[in-house]
């Protein structure tokens, strides 16, 4: 940093002491998080052990959630008066701007239904991704993100000329899986060839993009639970058998439902297990 105008000093060995973090400095995000973290702790919130950006306030019959992403905050809970009280407390401590119900947050669009359901979509994010890879005019035309018997391996002579494009596109597709569970398996397969992608791998990625092009309005449905029924937690898991032609490892898939809603899903290659006898 240079000395501020009107406060120059000829001694170049002097340094400036910052009493307040400034935007643009490397430690600014951490300083902001620590300040917000301390404020939420003072209000009775506790950070989640699974996600440090999620803060939970819980009493006997009331629960509030505050989700933080840098300086964007989502607040929800079971008590509207407590939510407004929290907003007022934060407003007294920080300069806030209340934006009302969320409609677009971190690339995810929220659509409200008449029956109280929510549909989370990433239509704009997908369209921007298609423009980035010059596939904005793609008509879709495929009904599945991958062939049912598609076998990929890392050996081949058709090396992709632009591996950076492959990595950035597959990385963007990983974010799309937040609202599109059905492409989790296909994206997981594409992620396994980041180091040295081939043109055959890129063809698989383009098929995923063509599928998304025709289904960009699809999303994740979250329905209100029936209070007359007890909440249930259901988990389903399955795996193939030695499907990878390179290392003969299997791929596992799982999904978890909380009540009527899908809340967690994954598709990943099983770890390599070695048995050693001493």
C-alpha positions in Angstrom: 0.0 0.0 0.0 1.1 3.6 -0.6 0.8 6.3 2.0 -2.5 8.2 1.9 -2.5 11.7 0.3 -1.9 14.4 2.8 -0.2 12.0 5.2 3.1 11.2 3.4 6.2 10.7 5.5 9.7 10.7 4.3 10.8 7.8 6.5 10.2 4.7 4.3 10.9 2.3 7.2 7.6 3.2 8.9 4.6 0.9 8.5 0.8 1.5 8.9 -1.2 -0.1 11.6 -4.7 -0.9 10.5 -7.3 -0.6 13.2 -10.1 -1.9 10.8 -9.9 -4.4 8.0 -10.2 -3.1 4.5 -11.7 -4.6 1.4 -9.1 -6.1 -0.9 -6.7 -7.2 1.8 -6.0 -11.0 2.1 -7.2 -11.1 5.7 -10.4 -9.0 5.1 -12.8 -12.0 4.6 -11.5 -13.7 7.7 -11.8 -10.5 9.8 -15.4 -10.0 8.6 -16.3 -13.7 9.3 -14.8 -13.5 12.8 -16.7 -10.3 13.6 -20.0 -11.8 12.3 -19.2 -15.1 14.1 -18.8 -13.4 17.4 -22.0 -11.4 16.9 -24.1 -14.5 16.2 -22.6 -16.3 19.2 -23.6 -13.4 21.3 -27.1 -13.7 20.0 -27.3 -17.3 21.0 -26.3 -19.1 17.8 -24.0 -22.0 17.5 -22.0 -22.9 14.3 -22.9 -26.2 12.7 -20.3 -29.0 13.1 -20.8 -30.0 9.5 -20.8 -26.6 7.9 -19.1 -23.6 9.6 -21.1 -21.2 7.5 -24.4 -22.4 9.0 -25.4 -21.1 12.4 -28.2 -22.6 14.4 -30.3 -21.1 17.3 -32.4 -23.6 19.2 -34.7 -23.3 22.1 -37.4 -25.8 23.4 -39.8 -25.3 20.5 -38.1 -22.7 18.3 -35.3 -23.1 15.8 -33.6 -20.5 13.6 -31.0 -20.9 10.9 -28.5 -18.4 9.5 -26.6 -19.3 6.4 -23.6 -17.1 5.6 -21.7 -16.6 2.4 -19.3 -13.7 2.8 -21.7 -10.8 3.2 -24.8 -12.6 1.9 -27.0 -14.1 4.7 -30.1 -16.3 4.5 -32.2 -16.5 7.6 -35.1 -18.9 8.2 -36.8 -20.5 11.1 -40.0 -21.5 12.8 -40.7 -18.2 14.4 -41.3 -15.0 12.3 -41.0 -12.7 15.4 -37.6 -14.1 16.3 -36.5 -13.8 12.7 -37.4 -10.1 12.6 -35.8 -9.6 16.0 -32.6 -11.2 14.7 -32.6 -8.9 11.7 -33.0 -5.8 13.9 -30.2 -6.9 16.1 -27.9 -7.5 13.1 -29.0 -4.1 11.7 -28.0 -2.4 14.9 -24.5 -3.9 14.7 -24.0 -3.9 10.9 -25.2 -2.0 7.9 -27.8 -4.3 6.4 -30.1 -4.3 3.4 -33.2 -6.5 3.8 -34.1 -8.0 0.4 -37.2 -10.0 1.4 -37.8 -13.5 0.3 -34.9 -15.1 -1.6 -35.4 -15.4 -5.3 -31.8 -15.7 -6.5 -28.9 -16.8 -4.3 -25.5 -17.9 -5.5 -26.7 -19.0 -8.9 -29.7 -20.8 -7.5 -33.2 -19.5 -8.4 -36.1 -20.0 -5.9 -39.6 -20.5 -7.3 -42.6 -20.4 -4.9 -45.6 -22.7 -5.6 -49.2 -22.1 -4.5 -49.1 -25.2 -2.2 -46.1 -23.9 -0.3 -43.5 -26.0 -2.2 -40.2 -24.6 -3.4 -38.5 -25.4 -6.7 -34.7 -24.7 -6.7 -33.4 -24.3 -10.3 -30.1 -23.1 -11.9 -31.5 -22.1 -15.3 -29.4 -18.9 -15.6 -26.3 -20.6 -14.4 -26.7 -23.4 -16.9 -27.3 -21.0 -19.8 -24.2 -19.0 -18.9 -22.2 -22.2 -18.8 -23.6 -23.2 -22.3 -22.5 -19.8 -23.6 -19.1 -20.2 -22.1 -18.5 -23.5 -24.0 -20.2 -22.2 -27.3 -23.1 -24.5 -26.9 -25.8 -21.9 -26.4 -27.6 -22.9 -29.6 -27.7 -26.6 -28.6 -31.2 -27.9 -29.0 -30.7 -30.7 -26.4 -32.3 -33.7 -27.9 -30.9 -36.2 -25.4 -33.1 -37.7 -22.7 -30.2 -39.0 -20.4 -27.0 -37.3 -19.3 -24.9 -40.4 -20.2 -25.2 -43.7 -22.1 -26.3 -46.5 -19.8 -23.3 -48.7 -20.8 -20.7 -45.9 -21.3 -17.2 -47.1 -20.3 -14.5 -44.5 -19.9 -10.8 -45.2 -19.4 -7.7 -43.0 -19.1 -5.7 -44.5 -21.9 -5.9 -43.2 -25.4 -4.1 -41.1 -28.0 -6.9 -38.5 -28.6 -5.6 -36.0 -26.0 -7.7 -33.0 -25.6 -6.1 -29.8 -26.9 -7.5 -27.5 -24.2 -7.6 -29.4 -20.9 -8.2 -26.2 -19.0 -11.6 -25.9 -20.7 -12.4 -29.5 -19.7 -11.5 -28.8 -16.0 -13.4 -25.6 -15.7 -16.5 -27.0 -17.4 -16.5 -30.1 -15.2 -16.0 -28.0 -12.1 -19.0 -25.8 -13.1 -21.0 -29.0 -13.6 -20.2 -30.1 -10.0 -22.0 -26.9 -8.8 -25.0 -27.8 -11.0 -25.4 -31.1 -9.1 -26.7 -29.0 -6.1 -30.1 -28.9 -7.7 -29.8 -31.7 -10.3 -29.1 -35.0 -8.5 -29.7 -37.0 -11.7 -26.4 -35.8 -13.2 -24.3 -36.7 -10.1 -23.1 -40.0 -11.5 -22.2 -38.6 -15.0 -20.3 -35.7 -13.5 -18.5 -38.0 -11.1 -17.3 -40.1 -14.1 -16.1 -36.9 -15.9 -14.2 -35.7 -12.7 -12.0 -38.8 -12.8 -10.1 -37.6 -15.8 -9.2 -34.1 -14.8 -5.4 -34.8 -15.0 -5.2 -35.7 -18.7 -8.6 -35.5 -20.4 -9.2 -37.1 -23.8 -11.6 -36.1 -26.6 -13.7 -39.1 -25.7 -14.1 -37.7 -22.2 -15.0 -34.3 -23.6 -17.7 -35.9 -25.7 -19.3 -37.3 -22.5 -19.2 -33.8 -21.0 -20.8 -32.3 -24.1 -23.6 -34.9 -23.8 -24.2 -33.8 -20.2 -24.4 -30.2 -21.5 -26.8 -31.1 -24.2 -29.0 -32.8 -21.7 -29.0 -29.7 -19.4 -29.7 -27.5 -22.4 -33.0 -29.3 -23.0 -33.9 -29.6 -19.3 -32.5 -26.2 -17.9 -35.8 -25.5 -16.2 -35.7 -28.7 -14.2 -34.9 -28.4 -10.5 -35.1 -29.7 -7.0 -38.6 -29.8 -5.4 -38.9 -29.2 -1.7 -42.4 -29.9 -0.3 -43.9 -29.0 3.1 -44.2 -32.0 5.3 -47.5 -33.1 6.7 -47.5 -32.3 10.4 -49.8 -35.2 11.1 -47.1 -37.7 10.1 -43.9 -38.4 11.9 -40.7 -37.2 10.2 -38.8 -40.1 8.7 -35.2 -40.4 7.6 -34.8 -42.8 4.7 -31.5 -43.7 3.0 -30.9 -45.7 -0.2 -27.5 -47.0 -1.4 -26.3 -49.1 -4.3 -23.1 -49.8 -6.1 -21.9 -51.5 -9.3 -19.3 -54.2 -9.4 -15.7 -53.3 -10.5 -17.0 -51.1 -13.3 -13.8 -49.0 -13.8 -11.7 -50.6 -16.5 -8.5 -49.0 -15.2 -8.4 -50.0 -11.5 -11.5 -52.3 -11.2 -13.0 -50.2 -8.4 -16.7 -49.9 -8.0 -18.9 -46.8 -7.9 -21.3 -46.2 -5.1 -24.4 -44.1 -5.2 -26.6 -42.9 -2.3 -29.5 -40.6 -1.5 -31.2 -39.6 1.7 -34.7 -38.4 2.2 -35.9 -36.3 5.2 -39.6 -36.6 5.2 -40.8 -36.2 1.6 -37.7 -34.3 0.5 -34.4 -35.3 -0.9 -31.7 -33.6 1.2 -28.5 -35.4 0.4 -27.1 -37.4 -2.6 -23.7 -38.6 -3.8 -22.0 -40.7 -6.4 -18.3 -41.6 -5.9 -15.8 -44.2 -6.6 -15.1 -46.6 -3.7 -11.7 -46.1 -2.1 -9.0 -48.6 -2.7 -8.6 -51.1 0.2 -5.4 -53.0 0.7 -4.9 -56.0 3.0 -1.4 -56.3 4.5 -0.3 -59.3 6.5 2.6 -58.8 8.9 
